[in-house]
Amino acid sequence: MSREPQAPPCRPGSFCSAAYGHATLLPVYLTKRSFVKGDPMTQPTKDRPWLFRTYAGHSTAAASNALYRANLSRGQTGLSVAFDLPTQTGYDSDHELARGEVGKVGVPINHLGDMRALFRDIPLDQMNTSMTINATAPWLLALYIAAAEEQGADIAALQGTVQNDIIKEYLSRGTYICPPRPSLRMITDVAAYTREHLPKWNPMNVCSYHLQEAGATPEEELAFALATAIAVLDDLQGKVAPQDFPAMVGRISFFVNAGIRFVTEMCKMRAFVELWDEICRERYGVEDPKFRRFRYGVQVNSLGLTEQQPENNVYRILLEMLAVTLSKNARARAVQLPAWNEALGLPRPWDQQWSLRMQQILAYETDLLEYEDLFEGNPAVERKVAALKDGARAELAQLDAMGGVVEAIEHMKSRLVESNAARIGRIEAGETTVVGVNRWSEAEPSPLTAGDDAIMVSDAKAEADQIARLTAWRAERDEAAVAAALDQLRRDAASGVNIMPASIAAARAGATTGEWGDMVRQAFGQYRAPTGVSRNPSNRTEGLEELRARVDQVSDRLGRRLSFLVGKPGLDGHSNGAEQIAARARDCGMEISYDGIRLTPAEIVAAAGEGKAHVVGLSILSGSHLPLIAELMERMGAAGLGHVPVVVGGIIPEEDADRLRAMGVARVYTPKDFQLNTIMADIVSLADPEAVAAE
């Protein structure tokens, strides 16, 4: 119901909200222009080629290693690792919440043996590795260091990045573990450790990508990302010597989103560059310009990819790429493109290759990189950049007045939900045109989507294989050494000692991801982020009058207010769509129950029984809908709730939709179902006793 990048994104109006794409990452290292003396053509030469990566990981560490080595043999020169949801949230593959999620949106890494297998025959001291990991960033970096040590690598030579941005997890992505304050502490623990031991490693990548996916306006995206960086640097100041601090500022990078309004997006990037320089200079006193440089990578907008007429997505991706490449002074250091068919399912290697070729053609066949900034001095651009900066400064001032991002998380979350509701409303009303969706929807069938192999299907046996190897790992390790290492980890976490040395020791001893996560949870406590969905109706009334009247009528027939429970089973943290469904149901007059992400089927069934829900709606975006819904439907029947209609939304192939309906699911929604009011009307009908009696 409702990509840090990673199963396909959810479109406007479906119950899911965003997902995981296997996109193509091509960092662009711009070089100085040099000219050959005496050459009348003054042809520029480039100092070095670009660094090529693909964002990948799936099934098992061994399968992902085979993919990495194949890509490296074809000219790829860096790695970008996608991890599955249990790994991202600190659970082992055999945990109850991991069911159906293992290896789905990335590679499962439970212990040092998995990390060893992931990088077998890949010399880590010669590799540049980016790991998209946040809550468990200290642990995955610890495993990476331990694996490199086994290879005999010089740890100081390791190069790469951990994303390590937990703030956006509370706002949009959902893979947090602990409360905000200790999570911030672990971010700066990693930064301080890398300063001393891994001088070539980037310890944090501020990720505003998911903020736009969650509905952020350009001003909100600018402000929320910059405020996150400020919070990290403020905390880091107490952990490094003053003379080392400017260089640490220079090692903070950003990962942003580029949408279809490419002029606005280009201006947003210029605003980012100017605001970051201003913050580094005025707030932190950084004098060296190279340490004030805004270094960013970009994933172009997956939210705008459509299930309808998916071939149109090729044009959308190209236009979005131009936003971060045309302006030299605000050009990305890394460009990551989704595949054209990610609104349908996991892309195949050929689909990823097509996205890679798009970048290569722009870089190698055009003359873009031979010119200075094409927009310098353009009055329209200067006006737009100034307006974006003013709006971002106002947002930053408000966050600062609230005490910073940690204290303002609930405020920021509610702002994102409101902004996303406004965005969806404009699409529904036709104020925003989406070609093939709300205009020109009639089209010829796409031959690109024909055939059984049009979308890659994950290995159904991978989860059982991973769990079997996890069990064997536990049986063969030294349990006393593991217990001692974990106890030290828990004590260091609780005492405030830098968490990295104990994490590395636990990795060497054979501890698992879930055990590391358990120690962190014991030290810092569990946390459930705010949903951003107020129980009080919004001011939205346009187009809802008829629906409100129907809700009132059905509620009268039911003898109480129509109750709708929205649930997100499993570890899928992309909650944007679920939030919008809950908010619209609330505005239609229903009594809503929405407790956020990461619930077990048993917890959802219990909530449905306690709240006497008339309809249950489930959002599952990670591709785990079949096992999770099967368990939930079985539990509904056992609890005497088999009569309660269940509706499901996500990136769901038609074959899977048929299987869900055979289980008893009343309605299945996919990205093409972008009209929320139509979904609301369905929910009212499913709850209406007269409509049910007439069937």
Wavefront OBJ file of the C-alpha trace (Angstrom):
o trace
v 0.000 0.000 0.000
v 1.557 2.455 0.197
v 14.882 3.587 -4.389
v 19.453 4.504 -1.001
v 18.362 3.204 -4.016
v 17.218 -0.653 -4.697
v 12.485 -3.306 -5.874
v 11.010 -0.620 -7.856
v 9.500 2.676 -6.824
v 5.862 3.215 -6.087
v 3.955 5.708 -8.114
v 1.550 8.398 -6.988
v -1.633 6.939 -5.616
v -0.541 3.406 -4.961
v -0.314 2.145 -1.412
v 3.462 1.888 -1.617
v 5.705 4.859 -1.917
v 9.224 4.203 -3.086
v 11.471 1.233 -3.363
v 14.752 -0.249 -4.200
v 16.144 -0.118 -7.702
v 19.233 -1.762 -9.061
v 20.377 1.400 -10.763
v 23.588 2.224 -12.546
v 26.105 4.375 -10.709
v 28.658 6.317 -12.691
v 30.641 8.760 -10.589
v 31.814 11.640 -12.734
v 35.229 12.915 -11.746
v 35.571 16.146 -13.666
v 39.044 16.977 -14.785
v 40.859 20.190 -15.559
v 40.899 21.208 -19.166
v 44.347 21.234 -20.712
v 45.345 22.324 -24.179
v 48.166 21.284 -26.450
v 50.499 24.213 -27.151
v 50.426 25.361 -30.724
v 47.310 23.355 -31.608
v 45.023 25.771 -33.492
v 41.991 23.656 -32.604
v 42.847 23.819 -28.869
v 41.261 20.430 -28.311
v 40.792 19.698 -24.599
v 42.252 16.563 -23.102
v 40.896 14.783 -20.068
v 43.201 13.800 -17.256
v 41.517 10.487 -16.462
v 38.410 8.458 -17.337
v 35.351 8.298 -15.155
v 34.979 5.754 -12.391
v 32.268 3.278 -13.381
v 30.072 1.519 -10.841
v 26.832 -0.390 -10.683
v 24.666 -0.361 -7.571
v 24.064 -4.032 -6.941
v 23.625 -6.858 -4.484
v 21.084 -9.676 -4.325
v 20.298 -13.207 -3.197
v 23.540 -14.231 -1.463
v 27.068 -12.943 -0.952
v 28.411 -15.551 -3.398
v 25.925 -14.566 -6.120
v 26.704 -10.885 -5.615
v 30.452 -11.577 -5.721
v 30.029 -13.283 -9.089
v 28.141 -10.220 -10.354
v 30.822 -7.846 -9.043
v 33.698 -9.781 -10.619
v 31.853 -9.985 -13.940
v 31.258 -6.234 -13.937
v 34.870 -5.506 -13.006
v 36.062 -7.697 -15.877
v 33.966 -5.549 -18.248
v 35.642 -2.322 -17.206
v 33.841 -1.329 -14.018
v 36.384 0.180 -11.637
v 34.462 0.629 -8.373
v 31.829 -1.148 -6.315
v 28.549 0.082 -4.859
v 26.916 -2.399 -2.495
v 23.181 -2.718 -1.869
v 22.226 -4.556 1.335
v 18.968 -6.331 2.066
v 16.500 -4.990 4.635
v 17.411 -7.291 7.550
v 21.059 -6.237 7.176
v 20.037 -2.583 7.034
v 17.924 -2.833 10.186
v 20.194 -4.999 12.341
v 18.514 -8.409 12.121
v 19.839 -11.819 11.128
v 18.309 -13.612 8.162
v 16.414 -16.041 10.392
v 14.666 -13.373 12.490
v 10.875 -13.313 12.385
v 10.837 -9.849 10.807
v 13.274 -10.983 8.084
v 10.845 -13.511 6.634
v 10.445 -12.924 2.906
v 12.960 -10.060 2.934
v 16.266 -11.954 2.700
v 18.273 -11.050 -0.413
v 15.342 -9.194 -1.957
v 16.584 -5.627 -2.261
v 20.262 -6.231 -1.702
v 22.767 -8.749 -0.405
v 22.360 -10.301 3.077
v 25.466 -9.896 5.230
v 25.133 -11.658 8.579
v 28.769 -12.100 9.613
v 32.431 -11.982 8.569
v 32.010 -15.120 6.473
v 29.420 -13.366 4.328
v 31.634 -10.284 3.930
v 34.552 -12.540 3.045
v 32.449 -14.262 0.368
v 31.135 -10.954 -0.968
v 34.656 -9.718 -1.774
v 36.395 -13.002 -2.586
v 39.156 -12.446 -5.218
v 38.572 -8.672 -5.077
v 41.568 -6.888 -3.471
v 39.974 -4.342 -1.152
v 43.081 -2.167 -0.849
v 42.865 -1.592 -4.616
v 39.091 -1.000 -4.696
v 36.845 2.017 -4.147
v 33.726 0.689 -2.407
v 30.544 2.568 -1.627
v 28.191 0.952 0.866
v 24.614 2.225 1.078
v 24.137 1.515 4.764
v 22.961 3.717 7.619
v 21.791 2.335 10.956
v 24.261 -0.556 10.793
v 27.043 1.479 9.141
v 29.493 0.970 12.053
v 28.949 -2.781 11.867
v 29.248 -3.149 8.085
v 32.381 -0.988 8.073
v 33.760 -3.168 10.881
v 33.106 -6.305 8.819
v 34.716 -4.646 5.767
v 37.827 -3.781 7.798
v 38.020 -7.303 9.209
v 37.678 -8.831 5.726
v 40.397 -6.515 4.395
v 42.682 -7.529 7.272
v 42.210 -11.185 6.316
v 43.324 -10.280 2.782
v 46.479 -8.730 4.213
v 45.437 -5.240 3.131
v 46.856 -2.030 4.535
v 43.775 -0.678 6.337
v 44.956 2.899 5.859
v 44.767 2.345 2.082
v 41.050 1.484 2.062
v 38.969 3.863 -0.058
v 35.207 4.228 -0.146
v 32.122 5.574 1.566
v 29.460 4.532 4.006
v 26.250 6.522 3.656
v 25.814 6.675 7.443
v 22.934 9.205 7.409
v 20.372 8.159 9.998
v 18.280 11.349 10.118
v 16.613 10.737 6.766
v 15.757 7.226 7.958
v 13.383 8.712 10.534
v 11.855 10.969 7.888
v 11.534 8.831 4.796
v 13.358 5.512 4.544
v 12.659 3.752 7.823
v 15.760 1.607 8.394
v 16.640 3.132 11.753
v 17.353 1.087 14.891
v 17.906 3.450 17.809
v 16.636 6.837 18.970
v 18.072 9.874 17.182
v 20.613 11.071 19.753
v 22.618 7.797 20.093
v 22.290 7.278 16.342
v 23.940 10.662 15.787
v 26.655 9.634 18.234
v 27.408 6.493 16.160
v 27.657 8.559 12.955
v 30.374 10.707 14.466
v 32.057 7.675 16.055
v 32.553 6.333 12.532
v 33.808 9.718 11.308
v 36.290 10.088 14.167
v 37.547 6.517 13.699
v 38.094 6.912 9.961
v 39.986 10.171 10.506
v 42.542 8.288 12.574
v 42.655 4.892 10.860
v 41.119 5.175 7.343
v 42.290 8.554 6.012
v 40.969 7.885 2.496
v 37.499 6.816 3.633
v 34.445 9.112 3.465
v 32.549 8.578 6.735
v 29.198 10.099 5.802
v 27.061 10.797 2.778
v 24.189 13.165 3.694
v 21.280 11.689 1.770
v 18.509 14.045 0.714
v 17.464 11.674 -2.071
v 14.701 10.063 -0.046
v 13.448 13.406 1.205
v 12.281 14.317 -2.306
v 10.855 10.829 -2.672
v 8.845 11.555 0.482
v 7.456 14.754 -0.999
v 9.984 17.426 0.023
v 9.892 20.703 -1.850
v 13.272 21.932 -3.166
v 13.513 24.316 -0.217
v 12.779 21.518 2.266
v 15.263 19.201 0.574
v 17.961 21.880 0.801
v 17.231 22.797 4.401
v 16.684 19.322 5.863
v 19.884 17.958 4.267
v 22.028 20.933 5.292
v 20.598 20.840 8.820
v 21.536 17.148 9.035
v 25.108 17.941 8.018
v 25.199 20.737 10.620
v 24.052 18.365 13.372
v 26.766 15.865 12.447
v 29.526 18.473 12.281
v 28.445 20.080 15.553
v 28.711 16.692 17.270
v 31.972 15.815 15.497
v 33.670 18.983 16.752
v 33.945 17.362 20.168
v 35.624 14.227 18.804
v 38.475 15.542 16.635
v 41.235 18.061 17.274
v 40.548 21.619 16.037
v 43.397 21.432 13.526
v 41.867 18.283 12.008
v 38.295 19.559 11.821
v 38.426 21.480 8.480
v 39.666 18.364 6.689
v 36.816 16.368 8.236
v 34.344 18.951 6.932
v 35.872 18.327 3.514
v 35.146 14.602 3.815
v 31.385 15.062 4.207
v 29.597 14.360 0.937
v 25.958 14.448 -0.182
v 23.609 12.200 -2.147
v 20.723 14.068 -3.731
v 17.688 13.655 -5.957
v 17.071 15.217 -9.370
v 13.475 15.425 -10.557
v 11.822 16.123 -13.879
v 11.665 19.915 -13.466
v 15.274 20.027 -14.521
v 15.701 23.823 -14.537
v 14.527 23.981 -10.924
v 16.679 20.969 -10.044
v 19.766 22.532 -11.666
v 19.149 25.732 -9.725
v 18.688 23.681 -6.563
v 22.142 22.179 -7.041
v 23.673 25.635 -7.536
v 21.913 26.720 -4.347
v 23.315 23.673 -2.526
v 26.855 24.612 -3.624
v 26.510 28.240 -2.486
v 24.758 27.484 0.818
v 27.263 24.779 1.778
v 30.179 27.127 1.080
v 28.448 29.757 3.216
v 27.856 27.342 6.128
v 31.395 25.963 6.060
v 32.902 29.448 5.990
v 30.629 31.300 8.401
v 29.583 28.608 10.902
v 32.747 26.515 11.010
v 35.445 28.954 9.871
v 36.784 26.656 7.140
v 39.219 28.766 5.104
v 40.533 26.274 2.543
v 38.136 26.306 -0.472
v 38.779 22.642 -1.203
v 37.297 21.702 2.191
v 34.206 23.819 1.441
v 33.536 22.088 -1.865
v 30.031 20.627 -2.160
v 30.769 17.045 -3.197
v 27.691 15.161 -4.234
v 26.401 12.144 -6.029
v 22.929 11.957 -7.474
v 20.220 9.417 -8.126
v 17.728 10.811 -10.571
v 14.135 10.683 -9.463
v 12.609 7.214 -9.244
v 9.384 8.626 -7.835
v 8.457 9.959 -11.274
v 8.865 6.653 -13.102
v 5.535 5.306 -14.273
v 4.112 1.828 -14.643
v 1.950 3.143 -17.469
v 3.823 3.475 -20.787
v 7.117 2.670 -19.028
v 9.170 3.341 -22.176
v 8.540 7.059 -21.520
v 10.752 6.720 -18.454
v 13.842 6.702 -20.694
v 13.161 10.338 -21.593
v 12.444 11.251 -17.982
v 15.749 9.748 -16.823
v 17.712 11.593 -19.531
v 16.143 14.973 -18.708
v 16.737 14.464 -15.001
v 20.384 13.595 -15.669
v 20.835 16.915 -17.503
v 19.867 18.790 -14.322
v 23.038 17.585 -12.603
v 25.438 17.612 -15.562
v 24.765 20.760 -17.618
v 25.941 23.285 -15.018
v 29.682 22.817 -14.516
v 29.798 24.764 -11.259
v 27.151 22.483 -9.754
v 27.899 19.243 -11.571
v 27.639 15.937 -9.748
v 30.692 13.933 -8.827
v 28.566 10.800 -9.214
v 25.472 10.104 -11.293
v 23.251 7.111 -10.592
v 20.431 6.320 -12.978
v 17.499 3.980 -12.431
v 16.402 1.631 -15.184
v 13.414 2.449 -17.354
v 11.322 -0.428 -15.973
v 11.801 -0.067 -12.214
v 8.137 0.819 -11.732
v 7.392 -2.724 -12.902
v 9.932 -4.799 -11.005
v 13.633 -5.511 -10.676
v 15.540 -4.492 -13.821
v 17.614 -6.988 -15.743
v 21.357 -6.513 -16.452
v 20.421 -5.278 -19.955
v 18.176 -2.587 -18.459
v 21.010 -1.439 -16.203
v 23.348 -1.412 -19.195
v 20.949 0.864 -21.079
v 21.103 3.399 -18.253
v 24.885 3.169 -18.197
v 25.050 3.810 -21.948
v 22.972 6.971 -21.508
v 25.686 8.443 -19.314
v 28.510 7.265 -21.527
v 26.947 8.867 -24.598
v 26.571 12.191 -22.800
v 30.122 12.048 -21.476
v 31.975 10.710 -24.489
v 29.955 11.624 -27.579
v 28.839 15.162 -26.750
v 31.008 18.246 -26.146
v 29.456 19.037 -22.744
v 32.686 18.639 -20.773
v 34.628 20.993 -23.081
v 32.937 24.193 -21.877
v 32.770 26.389 -18.829
v 29.515 26.789 -16.915
v 26.715 27.370 -19.407
v 24.473 29.213 -16.938
v 26.863 31.625 -15.251
v 25.344 35.113 -15.283
v 21.957 33.951 -16.530
v 19.436 36.289 -14.815
v 16.613 33.730 -14.719
v 18.909 31.187 -13.100
v 20.251 33.726 -10.621
v 16.711 34.714 -9.582
v 15.652 31.113 -9.063
v 18.808 30.231 -7.115
v 18.327 33.284 -4.877
v 14.696 32.334 -4.210
v 15.629 28.761 -3.324
v 18.377 29.959 -0.982
v 16.008 32.378 0.748
v 13.429 29.618 1.237
v 16.049 27.187 2.535
v 17.460 29.783 4.943
v 13.977 30.334 6.363
v 13.549 26.581 6.883
v 17.008 26.346 8.472
v 16.207 29.198 10.848
v 13.049 27.419 11.991
v 14.890 24.158 12.573
v 17.620 26.011 14.451
v 15.006 27.683 16.651
v 13.620 24.234 17.485
v 17.059 23.030 18.601
v 18.222 21.361 15.395
v 17.177 18.330 13.400
v 17.174 15.827 16.261
v 14.590 17.850 18.166
v 12.671 18.721 14.991
v 12.187 15.222 13.539
v 8.454 15.107 14.204
v 8.027 18.591 12.712
v 9.998 17.673 9.583
v 8.106 14.410 9.168
v 4.735 16.141 9.289
v 5.966 18.739 6.782
v 6.961 15.972 4.357
v 3.587 14.252 4.675
v 1.807 17.553 3.965
v 4.043 18.361 0.988
v 3.563 14.886 -0.448
v -0.217 15.168 -0.066
v -0.130 18.444 -1.995
v 1.987 16.854 -4.750
v -0.367 13.897 -5.134
v -3.393 16.199 -5.075
v -1.991 18.217 -7.994
v -1.544 15.022 -10.024
v -5.036 13.785 -9.210
v -6.538 17.151 -10.166
v -4.582 17.315 -13.406
v -2.718 20.450 -12.334
v 0.518 18.488 -12.757
v 0.670 16.582 -16.023
v 2.173 13.102 -16.017
v 2.243 11.847 -19.591
v 0.608 8.463 -19.944
v -0.938 8.665 -16.477
v -3.375 11.560 -16.235
v -3.065 12.715 -19.869
v -2.613 10.782 -23.120
v -3.124 7.498 -21.327
v -4.229 5.617 -24.452
v -1.201 3.922 -26.027
v 0.035 0.938 -27.981
v 1.261 -1.993 -25.892
v 4.996 -1.751 -25.242
v 7.008 -4.544 -26.876
v 9.721 -3.887 -24.275
v 7.514 -5.361 -21.550
v 6.497 -8.474 -23.477
v 7.659 -11.932 -22.493
v 8.108 -13.830 -19.278
v 11.678 -12.570 -18.794
v 10.864 -8.851 -19.105
v 11.455 -8.414 -15.369
v 14.126 -10.119 -13.291
v 12.766 -12.441 -10.588
v 14.637 -12.992 -7.348
v 15.904 -16.473 -6.455
v 13.214 -18.154 -4.378
v 15.772 -20.523 -2.770
v 18.180 -17.791 -1.661
v 16.578 -17.222 1.744
v 16.748 -20.872 2.805
v 20.348 -21.098 1.581
v 21.322 -17.996 3.544
v 19.685 -19.246 6.743
v 21.384 -22.652 6.418
v 24.797 -21.022 6.139
v 24.005 -18.723 9.078
v 23.144 -21.744 11.221
v 26.385 -23.454 10.218
v 28.384 -20.305 11.015
v 26.964 -20.139 14.531
v 27.722 -23.833 15.120
v 31.384 -23.511 14.141
v 32.427 -20.316 15.980
v 33.917 -19.834 19.433
v 30.845 -18.917 21.485
v 32.861 -17.729 24.478
v 34.868 -15.324 22.317
v 31.669 -14.045 20.714
v 29.962 -13.507 24.057
v 32.963 -11.604 25.452
v 33.179 -9.393 22.369
v 29.458 -8.635 22.442
v 29.549 -7.803 26.129
v 32.385 -5.324 25.499
v 30.396 -3.848 22.619
v 27.337 -3.333 24.819
v 29.398 -1.734 27.587
v 31.214 0.597 25.151
v 27.930 1.631 23.568
v 26.407 2.437 26.941
v 29.478 4.262 28.263
v 30.061 6.548 25.301
v 33.354 4.991 24.145
v 33.798 5.031 20.363
v 31.817 2.056 19.128
v 34.117 1.135 16.227
v 36.941 -0.780 18.031
v 34.478 -3.048 19.851
v 32.495 -3.546 16.637
v 35.634 -4.622 14.772
v 36.553 -6.997 17.605
v 33.047 -8.513 17.474
v 33.343 -8.926 13.708
v 36.657 -10.767 14.081
v 35.178 -13.000 16.803
v 32.302 -14.099 14.566
v 29.343 -12.115 15.888
v 26.361 -11.617 13.616
v 24.494 -8.576 12.377
v 21.498 -9.404 14.558
v 23.689 -9.813 17.628
v 25.362 -6.451 16.977
v 21.898 -4.942 16.560
v 20.703 -6.520 19.805
v 23.622 -5.001 21.753
v 22.856 -1.596 20.312
v 19.153 -1.971 21.126
v 20.011 -3.007 24.683
v 22.297 -0.006 25.147
v 20.111 2.637 23.508
v 16.583 1.241 23.482
v 14.042 0.602 20.760
v 12.553 3.497 18.813
v 9.497 4.113 16.674
v 9.674 7.234 14.529
v 6.674 9.563 14.180
v 4.360 8.748 11.275
v 3.642 12.371 10.375
v -0.054 11.516 10.073
v -2.127 13.560 12.487
v -5.452 12.150 13.637
v -6.977 15.577 13.031
v -8.359 16.081 9.507
v -6.506 18.520 7.254
v -8.079 21.534 5.615
v -8.481 19.580 2.380
v -12.121 19.514 1.286
v -12.088 19.808 -2.505
v -13.340 16.647 -4.175
v -14.131 14.900 -0.879
v -17.720 15.968 -0.253
v -19.325 12.926 -1.855
v -16.891 10.539 -0.199
v -17.505 12.100 3.203
v -21.233 11.707 2.751
v -20.810 8.039 1.826
v -18.561 7.447 4.856
v -21.251 8.982 7.073
v -23.979 6.811 5.518
v -21.984 3.586 5.839
v -20.952 4.494 9.391
v -24.632 4.874 10.293
v -25.360 1.425 8.883
v -22.397 -0.039 10.766
v -23.534 1.552 13.986
v -20.189 3.281 14.522
v -17.549 5.201 12.581
v -16.052 3.233 9.668
v -12.659 1.972 10.964
v -9.737 1.489 8.574
v -6.431 -0.010 9.721
v -3.302 0.681 7.635
v -0.386 -1.657 8.276
v 3.164 -2.193 7.015
v 4.293 -5.758 7.744
v 7.918 -6.814 7.481
v 10.952 -4.540 7.240
v 9.921 -2.332 4.318
v 10.405 1.194 5.622
v 9.123 3.142 2.631
v 6.036 4.542 4.272
v 5.198 7.528 2.054
v 2.285 5.878 0.286
v 0.873 4.281 3.422
v 0.934 7.703 5.057
v -0.951 9.245 2.147
v -3.578 6.485 2.186
v -4.076 6.944 5.941
v -4.245 10.738 5.652
v -6.768 10.635 2.803
v -8.945 8.115 4.666
v -8.856 10.427 7.678
v -9.863 13.418 5.548
v -12.749 11.362 4.155
v -14.101 10.922 7.685
v -12.922 7.408 8.487
v -11.480 6.433 11.827
v -7.921 5.476 10.997
v -5.339 3.338 12.754
v -1.765 3.659 11.488
v 1.164 2.860 13.777
v 3.964 3.114 11.223
v 6.450 0.606 9.908
v 8.001 -2.710 10.868
v 5.095 -4.722 12.237
v 4.684 -8.486 12.233
v 1.545 -10.029 10.727
v 0.614 -11.140 14.249
v 0.789 -7.543 15.524
v -1.361 -6.283 12.664
v -4.002 -8.972 13.216
v -4.059 -8.209 16.935
v -4.525 -4.493 16.207
v -7.331 -5.270 13.769
v -9.105 -7.289 16.426
v -8.640 -4.770 19.221
v -9.705 -1.854 17.047
v -12.550 -3.771 15.424
v -11.354 -2.680 11.995
v -13.880 -2.841 9.171
v -11.138 -2.915 6.497
v -7.406 -3.712 6.716
v -5.015 -2.170 4.199
v -1.425 -3.367 3.807
v 1.550 -1.663 2.145
v 4.456 -3.895 1.077
v 7.029 -2.511 -1.286
v 10.004 -4.835 -0.911
v 8.590 -7.671 -3.031
v 7.739 -9.813 0.007
v 3.971 -9.569 -0.396
v 3.300 -13.267 -1.016
v 4.748 -14.819 2.190
v 3.691 -11.924 4.399
v 0.103 -11.801 3.117
v -0.194 -15.593 3.272
v 0.722 -15.509 6.965
v -1.541 -12.562 7.683
v -4.566 -14.104 5.969
v -4.053 -17.341 7.884
v -3.854 -15.435 11.165
v -6.934 -13.367 10.282
v -8.937 -16.548 9.852
v -7.618 -18.087 13.048
v -8.545 -14.939 14.977
v -12.117 -14.996 13.706
v -11.478 -12.025 11.407
v -11.810 -13.828 8.104
v -14.806 -11.665 7.241
v -12.762 -8.409 7.413
v -11.775 -7.291 3.899
v -8.023 -6.976 3.263
v -6.618 -4.719 0.539
v -2.955 -4.693 -0.535
v -0.775 -2.257 -2.466
v 2.759 -2.460 -3.847
v 4.823 -3.267 -6.902
v 2.860 -6.426 -7.593
v 2.995 -8.325 -10.902
v -0.387 -9.458 -12.186
v 0.472 -13.115 -11.598
v 1.156 -12.323 -7.941
v -2.018 -10.229 -7.761
v -3.998 -13.288 -8.877
v -2.365 -15.351 -6.147
v -3.196 -12.719 -3.535
v -6.819 -12.641 -4.638
v -6.888 -16.437 -4.404
v -5.783 -16.075 -0.765
v -8.840 -13.916 -0.149
v -7.417 -10.407 -0.663
v -10.300 -8.157 -1.712
v -8.371 -5.549 -3.753
v -4.827 -5.261 -5.113
v -3.418 -1.843 -6.036
v -0.308 -1.117 -8.088
v 1.340 2.139 -9.236
v -1.220 2.644 -11.991
v -3.860 3.213 -9.309
v -2.902 6.829 -8.674
v -6.369 8.201 -7.858
v -6.568 7.991 -4.088
v -10.259 8.865 -4.047
v -11.013 5.808 -6.165
v -9.225 3.674 -3.572
v -11.200 5.409 -0.828
v -14.471 4.629 -2.618
v -13.443 0.959 -2.809
v -12.748 0.868 0.928
v -16.134 2.390 1.722
v -17.879 -0.159 -0.504
v -16.011 -3.051 1.109
v -17.169 -1.917 4.543
v -20.774 -1.192 3.509
v -23.118 -3.913 4.888
v -25.671 -3.247 2.136
v -23.085 -3.571 -0.630
v -21.771 -6.802 0.890
v -25.283 -8.209 1.223
v -26.005 -7.426 -2.422
v -22.997 -9.398 -3.698
l 1 2
l 4 5 6
l 7 8 9 10 11 12 13 14 15 16 17 18 19 20 21 22 23 24 25 26 27 28 29 30 31 32 33 34 35 36 37 38 39 40 41 42 43 44 45 46 47 48 49 50 51 52 53 54 55 56 57 58 59 60 61 62 63 64 65 66 67 68 69 70 71 72 73 74 75 76 77 78 79 80 81 82 83 84 85 86 87 88 89 90 91 92 93 94 95 96 97 98 99 100 101 102 103 104 105 106 107 108 109 110 111 112 113 114 115 116 117 118 119 120 121 122 123 124 125 126 127 128 129 130 131 132 133 134 135 136 137 138 139 140 141 142 143 144 145 146 147 148 149 150 151 152 153 154 155 156 157 158 159 160 161 162 163 164 165 166 167 168 169 170 171 172 173 174 175 176 177 178 179 180 181 182 183 184 185 186 187 188 189 190 191 192 193 194 195 196 197 198 199 200 201 202 203 204 205 206 207 208 209 210 211 212 213 214 215 216 217 218 219 220 221 222 223 224 225 226 227 228 229 230 231 232 233 234 235 236 237 238 239 240 241 242 243 244 245 246 247 248 249 250 251 252 253 254 255 256 257 258 259 260 261 262 263 264 265 266 267 268 269 270 271 272 273 274 275 276 277 278 279 280 281 282 283 284 285 286 287 288 289 290 291 292 293 294 295 296 297 298 299 300 301 302 303 304 305 306 307 308 309 310 311 312 313 314 315 316 317 318 319 320 321 322 323 324 325 326 327 328 329 330 331 332 333 334 335 336 337 338 339 340 341 342 343 344 345 346 347 348 349 350 351 352 353 354 355 356 357 358 359 360 361 362 363 364 365 366 367 368 369 370 371 372 373 374 375 376 377 378 379 380 381 382 383 384 385 386 387 388 389 390 391 392 393 394 395 396 397 398 399 400 401 402 403 404 405 406 407 408 409 410 411 412 413 414 415 416 417 418 419 420 421 422 423 424 425 426 427 428 429 430 431 432 433 434 435 436 437 438 439 440 441 442 443 444 445 446 447 448 449 450 451 452 453 454 455 456 457 458 459 460 461 462 463 464 465 466 467 468 469 470 471 472 473 474 475 476 477 478 479 480 481 482 483 484 485 486 487 488 489 490 491 492 493 494 495 496 497 498 499 500 501 502 503 504 505 506 507 508 509 510 511 512 513 514 515 516 517 518 519 520 521 522 523 524 525 526 527 528 529 530 531 532 533 534 535 536 537 538 539 540 541 542 543 544 545 546 547 548 549 550 551 552 553 554 555 556 557 558 559 560 561 562 563 564 565 566 567 568 569 570 571 572 573 574 575 576 577 578 579 580 581 582 583 584 585 586 587 588 589 590 591 592 593 594 595 596 597 598 599 600 601 602 603 604 605 606 607 608 609 610 611 612 613 614 615 616 617 618 619 620 621 622 623 624 625 626 627 628 629 630 631 632 633 634 635 636 637 638 639 640 641 642 643 644 645 646 647 648 649 650 651 652 653 654 655 656 657 658 659 660 661 662 663 664 665 666 667 668 669 670 671 672 673 674 675 676 677 678 679 680 681 682 683 684 685 686 687 688 689 690 691 692 693 694 695
